[in-house]
Amino acid sequence: MKSSRNLNILMVLMFIAVISVPLIFVNKTSGKVSTAENRVLASFPAFKSPNGDINLHFIKDFETWFNDNMGLRDRLVMTNTKLQYVIFGELTKKDTIIGENNWLYYVTPDIIKDFQHLNLPSNADLKAWGDSLEKINGYLINKKIPFLTMFNLDKKTIYPENYPKTIKKVGNVSRTNMLKQYIEGNTSLDFFTPEKALIAAKSKATVYSPRYDNAHWNKYGAFIGYLELMDRVKKYLPTVNVLSWNDFTIEKYYRETKVYNSVPFSEEDYDLKYNKVPTAIQTNNDIFDELNLGNSIVTYSYKNLNKNLPKALILGDSYFYGFLIPELAESFSELTFIHADNLDKIQNLVELVNPDVVIFENVERMWDHSMYILQNSKESLVDYSEYKNLPKVENPTGWIDYINNQPIKEQGKANLSEDSKITNIVGWALDKTNETVAGGIYLKVGEKYYSGNYGIARESVSSAYNNINLTNSGYSFNVPTEELKKAGEFSLIVISNDKTYQYSPMNVSIEN
């Protein structure tokens, strides 16, 4: 009886100890990074929301914080990961699966469906994508700027033989097959993939990371992609500097990664060492800090000592910025790289950069996301030269509300910020004759025209005119401040809704 009582007491004490240890050793440091998962842990929730009200989600936020910060969590995650791998041959990392020969693949439900050919695009999807890219192409053709679209491949496409055998394909037609066939047969786009070159190189070298990186090519595969791209660029711009394999010393080495800092995976990889002194220098182009870019941290600007090379604007993803920025920088006199999440701002970027070539690079798994961004763009992708000969009518209707978030004091006069490289001009404009929104609006500085974004919702305008059809009448321009100061003035030109006439310019003088 006594021994049974002692056992019960011991069990209670053990239970208390088990539930107390996570509380005693709970993490109290805000912003701590988990060594197992390599991510920032949730911070302790506030009792009040940013506007001063009671945080109605406190209990849910507290649960998230506790789950992230309970004592010994990293050790529990690491132990669980190791046990799952040893016993079941699986990883607890939800975005990674183990394939044949211990290859690791990045996965999401959509990526698996992509491999199985279960999410093929509709004809409407293909047409919408093709039309959106053709609009960019037409705009750039008018400016005599080549436009190339490089479609990169997921690891599963180049190395399907190492994908888990339990995941089966349905049919032989993939999304990528359908996209390529449609673009090549129904558009004038210079669209290509490095698929054939990468597959051909597999017999000589490994072109994607087997285990260290679950999602990307390696430096060897990346350089094959670079050569395929530059072969295309050179057809338009013969003076471009194309690097070759002879410019590099290739050395093999081993590298290792640990999933949740517990299960090790290693591989042999290639290091490509550039044999020459680099001529491209990274610069701090703070203009892009003021453009409200998506993924703004992923912007690169380089200037080359060789000023005779062409200038490039590239919108791409991690297949470029993680592997090829230095090589691309050596090829051009100026390189501006912006994350592809800013594809909806491509016209504004072209106007600011003035490139000789524009390159859009995207990987299979990000295509739908990028096309969604592009299809929701407010840019017209029409140069003012299309409208310059239209007849002019008087009495334009428009208003400047803000310059760099500061209310304008007097229409027709503008004060610029001395600290800003870019001047953001926000307002609204109408086609007053037809009592509707305009067909577009352009801003003229000197002899240069900026298109800006038109069609931004302005409920205050529709309310003032008691006309709901005037809601999408807002505009926004981003113009280099130095250009405005040098010109001393700028003009706003409104195009009629039916694009058959234009209004006389609304002139604005620069006061400082």
C-alpha positions in Angstrom: 0.0 0.0 0.0 2.8 2.4 1.0 4.8 1.5 -2.0 1.8 2.1 -4.3 1.3 5.5 -2.6 5.0 6.4 -3.1 4.7 5.3 -6.8 1.7 7.6 -7.3 3.6 10.5 -5.7 6.6 9.8 -7.9 4.4 9.8 -11.0 2.8 13.1 -10.0 6.2 14.6 -9.4 7.5 13.4 -12.8 4.4 14.8 -14.5 4.9 18.2 -12.8 8.6 18.1 -13.8 7.7 17.2 -17.4 5.2 20.1 -17.8 7.4 22.5 -15.8 10.7 22.2 -17.7 9.3 23.8 -20.9 8.0 26.7 -18.7 11.2 27.1 -16.7 13.4 27.2 -19.8 11.0 29.1 -22.0 12.8 31.5 -24.4 12.4 35.1 -23.2 14.5 36.7 -26.0 12.4 38.4 -28.7 13.6 37.8 -32.2 15.6 34.7 -31.4 16.5 32.5 -34.3 15.9 28.7 -34.0 19.1 26.8 -34.6 17.2 23.8 -35.6 14.8 25.5 -38.1 16.9 28.5 -39.1 14.0 30.9 -38.7 12.9 33.8 -36.3 10.7 32.5 -33.5 7.4 34.3 -32.8 7.6 37.2 -30.4 5.4 37.6 -27.3 2.1 39.1 -28.3 0.9 42.5 -27.3 -2.2 43.0 -25.2 -3.2 45.9 -27.4 -3.4 46.2 -31.2 -1.4 49.0 -33.0 -4.5 51.3 -32.9 -4.7 51.0 -29.1 -7.7 48.6 -29.0 -7.6 45.3 -27.1 -5.9 42.5 -29.1 -8.8 40.1 -29.7 -6.3 37.5 -31.1 -4.1 37.5 -28.0 -4.9 33.9 -27.0 -4.2 32.6 -30.5 -1.0 34.7 -30.7 0.0 33.5 -27.2 -0.4 29.9 -28.4 1.8 30.5 -31.4 4.4 32.2 -29.2 4.5 29.4 -26.7 4.7 26.7 -29.3 7.7 28.5 -30.8 9.4 29.4 -27.6 8.8 26.6 -25.1 11.9 25.3 -23.3 14.1 22.7 -25.0 12.0 23.1 -28.2 15.0 23.0 -30.5 16.2 19.8 -29.0 12.8 18.2 -29.3 12.6 19.2 -32.9 16.0 17.8 -33.6 15.3 14.5 -31.8 12.0 14.0 -33.6 13.6 14.8 -37.0 16.3 12.2 -36.4 13.9 9.5 -35.1 11.5 10.0 -38.1 14.4 9.7 -40.5 16.0 6.6 -38.9 12.8 4.7 -38.3 10.6 5.8 -41.3 13.1 7.3 -43.8 11.1 10.5 -43.8 11.8 14.2 -42.9 9.7 16.3 -40.6 10.5 19.3 -42.8 7.2 19.8 -44.7 8.7 21.4 -47.8 11.2 18.6 -48.4 10.8 15.0 -49.6 13.5 12.3 -50.0 13.7 10.7 -53.4 15.8 8.0 -54.9 19.5 8.0 -54.1 18.8 10.3 -51.1 18.0 13.2 -53.4 16.0 16.0 -51.7 13.3 17.9 -53.5 11.4 21.0 -52.6 7.6 20.3 -52.6 4.3 22.0 -52.1 0.9 20.4 -53.1 1.0 22.4 -56.3 4.5 21.3 -57.2 3.5 17.6 -56.7 0.5 18.1 -58.9 2.7 19.8 -61.5 5.0 16.7 -61.6 1.9 14.4 -61.9 0.5 16.6 -64.7 -2.7 17.1 -62.6 -2.8 20.9 -62.9 -2.6 21.6 -66.6 -3.4 25.2 -67.7 -6.6 26.0 -69.5 -6.6 27.6 -72.9 -7.8 30.8 -71.2 -4.8 30.7 -68.9 -2.4 30.2 -71.7 -3.9 33.1 -73.7 -3.9 35.4 -70.7 -0.2 34.7 -70.0 0.7 35.1 -73.7 -1.3 38.3 -74.1 0.3 39.8 -70.9 3.8 39.2 -72.1 3.0 40.3 -75.6 1.9 43.6 -74.2 5.4 44.1 -72.6 7.0 42.9 -75.8 5.0 45.4 -78.0 5.9 48.3 -75.6 9.6 47.4 -75.8 9.6 46.8 -79.5 8.2 50.4 -79.9 11.2 51.6 -77.9 13.6 49.3 -79.9 14.5 47.3 -76.8 14.8 43.5 -77.1 12.7 41.5 -74.6 13.7 38.0 -73.6 11.8 35.5 -71.4 13.9 32.8 -69.8 11.8 30.0 -68.3 13.9 27.9 -65.8 13.2 24.4 -64.7 12.5 22.9 -61.3 14.8 20.1 -60.1 12.0 17.6 -60.7 12.0 18.4 -64.4 15.7 18.0 -65.0 16.1 15.0 -62.6 12.7 13.2 -62.6 14.6 9.8 -62.3 15.3 10.6 -58.6 11.8 11.7 -57.7 10.0 9.4 -55.3 8.7 6.4 -57.2 5.4 6.6 -55.2 4.5 9.8 -57.0 3.2 8.8 -60.5 2.8 10.9 -63.6 -0.5 11.0 -65.5 0.0 11.2 -69.2 3.0 12.7 -71.0 2.0 16.3 -71.4 3.2 18.8 -68.7 2.4 22.4 -67.9 5.8 23.4 -69.3 5.2 21.5 -72.5 1.9 23.3 -73.0 3.3 26.7 -72.1 6.2 26.4 -74.5 4.0 25.1 -77.3 1.5 27.9 -76.9 4.1 30.7 -76.6 6.1 29.5 -79.6 3.0 28.9 -81.8 0.9 31.9 -80.8 3.1 34.8 -79.9 6.2 36.7 -81.2 8.0 36.4 -77.8 11.6 35.4 -77.6 10.8 32.7 -75.0 13.2 29.8 -74.2 14.3 27.3 -71.6 17.7 25.8 -71.0 16.2 22.4 -70.6 17.9 20.6 -73.5 21.3 22.1 -72.6 21.0 21.0 -68.9 19.8 17.5 -69.7 22.7 17.1 -72.3 25.2 18.2 -69.6 24.0 15.6 -67.1 26.3 12.9 -68.5 29.3 15.1 -67.8 28.4 16.7 -64.4 25.7 17.1 -61.9 23.8 20.3 -62.8 21.4 20.6 -59.8 22.2 20.2 -56.1 21.2 16.7 -55.1 20.9 17.3 -51.3 22.4 20.6 -50.1 19.8 22.7 -51.8 16.4 21.1 -52.3 15.2 23.5 -55.0 17.9 24.9 -57.2 20.6 24.2 -59.8 24.3 24.4 -58.7 26.9 26.8 -60.1 27.7 24.4 -62.9 24.1 24.2 -64.0 23.6 27.9 -63.5 26.5 28.7 -65.9 25.0 26.5 -68.5 21.8 28.6 -68.1 24.0 31.8 -68.4 25.5 30.6 -71.7 22.1 29.8 -73.1 20.8 33.3 -72.2 23.8 35.1 -73.5 23.7 33.3 -76.8 20.3 34.8 -77.2 21.3 38.3 -76.0 24.3 38.4 -78.4 22.0 38.0 -81.4 20.5 41.4 -80.5 23.6 43.0 -79.0 26.8 41.7 -80.6 29.0 43.8 -78.3 27.9 42.1 -75.1 30.7 40.4 -73.1 30.0 36.7 -73.0 32.0 34.7 -70.5 33.1 31.2 -71.3 34.2 28.0 -69.4 37.8 29.1 -70.1 37.3 32.1 -67.9 36.9 29.8 -64.9 38.8 27.2 -62.9 36.5 24.4 -61.8 37.2 22.7 -58.6 35.3 19.9 -56.9 34.5 20.0 -53.2 32.2 18.5 -50.6 29.5 20.3 -48.7 27.0 19.2 -46.1 23.8 20.5 -44.7 21.7 19.3 -41.7 17.9 19.2 -41.8 16.8 20.9 -38.6 20.4 20.7 -37.5 20.1 16.9 -36.9 20.0 14.8 -40.1 23.1 15.4 -42.3 23.1 15.3 -46.1 26.3 15.8 -48.1 27.3 16.0 -51.8 30.1 16.7 -54.2 29.8 20.1 -55.8 31.7 22.4 -58.2 33.3 25.7 -57.4 33.7 28.0 -60.4 36.6 30.5 -59.7 36.8 33.5 -62.1 40.3 33.7 -63.5 40.3 37.4 -64.3 40.1 40.6 -62.3 36.4 41.6 -62.2 35.5 44.8 -64.0 32.0 45.1 -62.6 31.6 47.0 -59.3 28.4 46.8 -57.2 26.9 50.2 -56.6 24.3 51.5 -54.1 21.4 52.5 -56.2 19.2 54.0 -53.6 16.6 55.0 -56.2 15.1 51.6 -55.7 14.8 52.1 -52.0 12.1 54.7 -52.7 10.0 52.7 -55.2 8.1 50.5 -52.7 9.3 47.4 -54.5 8.2 43.9 -53.6 11.1 41.9 -52.2 13.0 45.1 -52.3 16.0 43.6 -50.5 16.6 41.5 -53.7 17.9 44.4 -55.9 21.4 44.6 -57.4 23.0 47.4 -59.3 26.4 47.1 -61.0 28.5 49.4 -63.1 31.3 48.0 -65.4 34.6 49.7 -66.1 33.9 48.9 -69.8 31.4 51.6 -70.7 31.0 50.3 -74.3 29.0 47.3 -73.2 25.1 47.3 -73.4 23.0 48.1 -70.4 20.6 45.4 -69.0 17.5 45.4 -66.8 16.7 41.9 -65.4 13.6 40.9 -63.5 14.2 37.4 -62.0 14.1 35.1 -59.1 16.6 33.1 -56.9 17.8 31.1 -60.0 19.6 34.3 -60.9 20.2 36.3 -57.8 21.5 33.2 -55.9 23.9 32.1 -58.6 24.6 34.4 -61.5 24.7 38.1 -60.5 28.5 38.5 -60.7 28.7 36.7 -64.1 25.8 38.8 -65.5 27.4 42.0 -64.2 30.6 41.2 -66.1 28.6 41.1 -69.3 27.0 44.5 -69.3 28.1 48.1 -68.8 25.3 48.5 -66.2 23.3 45.7 -64.6 20.0 46.4 -62.8 18.5 43.3 -61.2 15.0 43.6 -59.6 13.0 40.7 -58.1 10.4 39.3 -60.5 7.7 40.2 -58.0 7.9 43.7 -59.5 6.9 42.7 -63.0 3.8 44.9 -62.6 6.2 47.9 -62.5 8.3 47.0 -65.6 7.3 50.1 -67.6 8.3 52.4 -64.7 11.6 50.5 -64.3 12.4 50.8 -68.0 11.8 54.5 -67.9 14.1 54.9 -65.0 16.9 52.5 -66.1 16.8 53.1 -69.9 18.2 49.7 -70.7 19.4 48.2 -74.0 17.8 44.9 -73.2 15.1 43.6 -70.8 15.2 40.1 -69.5 12.4 38.4 -67.5 13.6 35.1 -65.8 11.2 32.8 -63.9 11.2 29.3 -62.6 8.4 26.8 -63.2 7.0 26.8 -59.7 6.7 30.6 -59.6 5.1 31.2 -63.0 1.5 31.4 -61.9 2.5 33.8 -59.2 4.4 36.1 -61.5 1.6 36.1 -64.2 -0.9 37.0 -61.5 1.2 40.0 -60.6 1.6 41.1 -64.2 -2.1 40.7 -65.0 -3.0 43.0 -62.1 -0.6 45.7 -63.2 -2.0 49.3 -63.5 0.6 50.2 -66.1 -0.6 51.0 -69.6 2.5 49.6 -71.4 1.9 52.2 -74.1 4.4 54.8 -74.9 3.3 58.4 -75.4 4.6 58.3 -79.0 1.4 56.4 -79.8 -0.7 59.4 -78.9 1.6 62.4 -79.6 -0.2 63.2 -82.9 -3.7 63.1 -81.5 -5.7 66.4 -81.7 -5.7 68.6 -78.6 -8.6 70.0 -76.7 -8.6 72.5 -73.9 -9.7 72.4 -70.3 -8.1 69.3 -68.9 -9.4 68.1 -65.6 -6.8 66.8 -63.1 -5.3 67.4 -59.7 -2.1 66.8 -57.9 -2.7 65.7 -54.3 0.7 64.7 -52.9 4.4 64.9 -53.8 6.4 62.4 -51.7 3.4 62.0 -49.4 3.3 65.8 -48.7 0.1 67.6 -49.7 0.7 70.1 -52.5 0.1 73.7 -51.4 -0.8 75.2 -54.7 -1.8 73.6 -58.0 0.7 74.4 -60.8 3.6 74.7 -58.3 5.6 71.9 -56.8 8.2 71.8 -54.0 10.6 68.8 -54.2 12.2 67.0 -51.3 16.0 67.6 -51.1 16.6 64.1 -49.6 14.7 62.0 -52.1 16.3 60.5 -55.3 12.8 59.7 -56.6 9.9 62.1 -56.6 6.5 60.4 -56.2 3.6 62.4 -57.6 0.0 61.3 -56.8 -3.3 62.7 -58.0 -6.3 62.1 -60.2 -7.4 63.0 -63.8 -10.6 62.6 -65.8 -11.8 62.7 -69.4 -14.2 65.6 -68.6 -15.7 65.8 -72.1 -16.9 62.2 -71.9 -17.6 62.4 -68.2 -15.5 59.3 -67.6 -12.1 58.1 -66.5 -9.2 59.0 -68.8 -7.6 56.6 -71.3 -4.3 57.3 -69.7 -2.0 60.1 -68.4 1.6 60.9 -69.1 4.1 63.1 -67.3 6.6 65.1 -69.5 10.0 66.2 -68.1 12.1 68.0 -70.7 11.7 65.8 -73.8 11.0 62.6 -71.9 7.6 61.1 -71.1 6.7 58.9 -68.1 3.7 56.7 -68.1 3.1 56.1 -64.4 0.2 54.0 -63.1 -3.4 55.1 -63.9 -6.6 53.5 -62.7 -6.0 53.7 -59.0 -9.2 53.7 -56.9 -10.2 57.3 -55.8 -13.6 57.1 -54.1 -13.3 60.7 -53.1 -13.4 61.7 -56.8 -16.4 59.6 -57.6 -18.1 60.9 -54.5 -17.4 64.6 -55.4 -18.8 64.1 -58.9 -21.5 61.8 -57.8 -20.5 59.4 -60.5 -19.3 55.9 -59.5 -17.7 55.4 -63.0 -15.0 57.9 -62.0 -13.7 55.8 -59.1 -10.6 54.4 -60.9 -9.2 57.8 -61.8 -6.1 58.0 -59.6 -2.5 58.2 -60.9 1.0 57.8 -59.5 4.3 58.7 -61.1 7.9 58.0 -60.0 10.4 60.4 -61.6 14.1 61.0 -60.8 14.3 64.2 -58.7 17.4 65.4 -60.5 15.5 65.4 -63.8 12.7 67.5 -62.4 15.2 70.0 -60.9 17.1 70.3 -64.1 14.0 70.9 -66.2 12.4 73.3 -63.7 9.0 72.2 -64.7 6.9 69.2 -65.8 3.6 68.7 -67.6 0.7 66.3 -67.2 -1.1 65.1 -70.4 -4.4 63.4 -70.2 -5.6 61.1 -73.0 -9.3 60.7 -73.7 -11.1 57.5 -72.7 -11.6 56.5 -76.3 -8.0 57.5 -77.2 -9.1 59.7 -80.1 -7.8 63.0 -78.6 -5.6 64.5 -75.9 -6.0 67.4 -73.5 -3.7 70.4 -73.5 -0.8 69.9 -71.0 -1.3 70.9 -67.3 2.0 72.7 -66.6 3.6 72.6 -63.2 6.7 74.7 -62.2 9.4 73.5 -59.7 9.7 76.1 -57.0 13.0 74.9 -55.4 
